[in-house]
Amino acid sequence: MSTTCWETVQAYALRSIGIGENLLPKTDFTLCQQFTLIGSGMLWNIYFGVLALAFGFFLANALALAKASRSPWTRKPAEWFIFIFRGSPLFIQFFLAYEMLVLLPRAGIEIFGLTLQTSWTTRAWAGALFVLFLNTSAYAAEIFYGALRSIPKGDLEAAEAYGITGWQ
């Protein structure tokens, strides 16, 4: 039985969000099916990219401020975090995070009488989202740190003369 390209799009284009067929076609792939299946998988990249950027933005700002700090107790951990996540391959980060998340107890972790559920962390999407969040934060933190460092000293002195503190 041969399906038209439009039937293939209707059946598989939105499968990444739960709409359409769950099982993939097994034989006789058409070019239309290949493009539709690859495109439906690319939707996950959009989801993860948006979430990693949205949540990573806040961690990146905190890391950039910590790296710009004079205190070595705040600067060094931020520098190492950025060094590790920018200096290691993303594939290795995916692999290590997934392996670490699988080692968590399925029943959860009890902290102060509350049980944190960990069963969802064994899913591949959770590890991928976690790693993309941390990786995006590290790269954005370096960008924000560079932006902080690029402010001319004269501008900082002028702001101080107007009574604007460093945190403002």
Phi, psi and omega per residue, in radians:
M1 nan 2.153 -3.104
S2 -1.728 2.343 3.107
T3 -1.848 2.658 3.103
T4 -1.391 2.905 3.128
C5 -1.112 -0.675 -3.130
W6 -1.134 -0.668 3.092
E7 -1.135 -0.659 3.100
T8 -1.121 -0.762 3.125
V9 -1.093 -0.783 3.137
Q10 -1.106 -0.639 -3.071
A11 -1.375 -0.571 -2.956
Y12 -2.158 -0.230 -2.988
A13 -1.110 -0.636 -3.084
L14 -1.924 0.464 -3.098
R15 -1.176 -0.382 -3.136
S16 -1.233 -0.332 3.084
I17 -1.906 0.258 3.029
G18 1.597 0.143 3.136
I19 -1.835 2.166 3.096
G20 1.872 -2.828 -3.068
E21 -1.190 2.504 3.044
N22 -1.588 -0.682 -3.116
L23 -1.485 2.439 3.114
L24 -1.446 2.657 3.053
P25 -1.117 2.539 -3.030
K26 -1.780 -0.524 -3.089
T27 -2.397 2.917 3.051
D28 0.912 1.030 3.107
F29 -1.253 2.315 3.021
T30 -1.656 2.887 3.100
L31 -1.079 -0.664 3.113
C32 -1.088 -0.739 3.113
Q33 -1.113 -0.708 -3.136
Q34 -1.107 -0.815 3.124
F35 -1.116 -0.700 -3.126
T36 -1.159 -0.770 -3.134
L37 -1.174 -0.718 3.096
I38 -1.142 -0.729 3.118
G39 -1.117 -0.675 3.129
S40 -1.171 -0.589 3.069
G41 -1.237 -0.523 3.129
M42 -1.182 -0.366 3.069
L43 -1.058 -0.622 3.094
W44 -1.070 -0.667 3.101
N45 -1.072 -0.674 3.116
I46 -1.154 -0.794 3.117
Y47 -1.008 -0.906 -3.081
F48 -1.150 -0.659 3.115
G49 -1.102 -0.778 -3.138
V50 -1.141 -0.797 3.141
L51 -1.146 -0.730 3.140
A52 -1.129 -0.694 3.103
L53 -1.210 -0.729 -3.095
A54 -1.127 -0.869 -3.103
F55 -1.425 -0.557 -3.142
G56 -1.192 -0.409 3.134
F57 -1.025 -0.757 -3.087
F58 -1.232 -0.748 3.078
L59 -1.142 -0.633 3.135
A60 -1.121 -0.717 3.093
N61 -1.107 -0.748 3.119
A62 -1.110 -0.724 3.128
L63 -1.155 -0.703 3.136
A64 -1.122 -0.746 3.105
L65 -1.157 -0.668 3.115
A66 -1.156 -0.696 3.136
K67 -1.186 -0.509 3.117
A68 -1.465 -0.076 -3.099
S69 -1.204 2.676 3.085
R70 -1.434 -0.425 -3.105
S71 -1.337 2.207 3.118
P72 -1.168 -0.391 3.142
W73 -1.220 -0.431 3.061
T74 -1.773 -0.578 -3.089
R75 -1.246 -0.810 -3.044
K76 -1.103 -0.797 3.094
P77 -1.058 -0.667 3.111
A78 -1.161 -0.742 3.106
E79 -1.071 -0.744 -3.133
W80 -1.194 -0.698 3.098
F81 -1.032 -0.853 -3.137
I82 -1.120 -0.735 3.131
F83 -1.064 -0.788 -3.089
I84 -1.188 -0.817 -3.062
F85 -1.359 -0.422 3.055
R86 -1.541 -0.404 -3.034
G87 -1.665 -0.143 3.139
S88 -1.934 2.616 -3.132
P89 -1.127 2.495 -3.108
L90 -1.072 -0.654 3.132
F91 -1.063 -0.728 3.126
I92 -1.147 -0.667 3.087
Q93 -1.097 -0.743 3.081
F94 -1.036 -0.832 -3.098
F95 -1.077 -0.878 -3.102
L96 -1.131 -0.714 3.139
A97 -1.124 -0.762 3.132
Y98 -1.092 -0.760 3.126
E99 -1.103 -0.700 3.126
M100 -1.202 -0.697 -3.126
L101 -1.206 -0.549 3.111
V102 -1.203 -0.488 -3.132
L103 -1.298 -0.257 3.115
L104 -1.127 2.531 3.136
P105 -1.141 2.384 -3.109
R106 -1.148 -0.508 -3.098
A107 -1.294 -0.306 -3.141
G108 1.974 3.046 3.129
I109 -2.058 2.265 -3.130
E110 -1.639 2.156 3.125
I111 -2.291 2.091 3.131
F112 0.907 0.712 3.112
G113 1.448 -0.109 3.098
L114 -1.811 2.438 3.121
T115 -1.755 2.044 3.074
L116 -1.521 2.134 -3.130
Q117 -1.241 2.307 -3.134
T118 -2.099 -0.005 -3.082
S119 -1.113 -0.546 -3.129
W120 -1.243 -0.357 -3.104
T121 -1.289 -0.224 3.120
T122 -1.424 -0.067 3.111
R123 -1.396 2.516 -3.084
A124 -1.101 -0.652 -3.112
W125 -1.126 -0.583 -3.138
A126 -1.164 -0.777 3.103
G127 -1.111 -0.714 3.131
A128 -1.110 -0.782 -3.133
L129 -1.137 -0.711 3.129
F130 -1.078 -0.811 -3.127
V131 -1.174 -0.751 3.124
L132 -1.108 -0.640 3.069
F133 -1.059 -0.861 -3.123
L134 -1.194 -0.714 -3.140
N135 -1.149 -0.782 3.108
T136 -1.093 -0.696 3.118
S137 -1.075 -0.726 -3.125
A138 -1.136 -0.799 -3.140
Y139 -1.165 -0.755 3.133
A140 -1.171 -0.600 3.113
A141 -1.087 -0.695 3.111
E142 -1.148 -0.659 3.095
I143 -1.135 -0.809 -3.135
F144 -1.160 -0.636 3.086
Y145 -1.096 -0.745 3.083
G146 -1.089 -0.646 3.098
A147 -1.157 -0.695 3.099
L148 -1.116 -0.704 -3.109
R149 -1.271 -0.357 -3.069
S150 -1.493 -0.062 3.105
I151 -1.225 2.140 -3.109
P152 -1.059 2.520 -3.104
K153 -1.055 -0.602 3.125
G154 -1.104 -0.645 3.096
D155 -1.153 -0.677 3.105
L156 -1.160 -0.703 3.116
E157 -1.170 -0.665 3.098
A158 -1.137 -0.708 3.103
A159 -1.128 -0.679 3.095
E160 -1.121 -0.664 3.127
A161 -1.122 -0.538 3.088
Y162 -1.428 -0.050 3.121
G163 1.566 0.244 3.115
I164 -1.485 2.198 -3.112
T165 -1.433 2.998 -3.127
G166 -1.070 -0.684 -3.121
W167 -1.255 -0.553 3.117
Q168 -1.221 nan nan
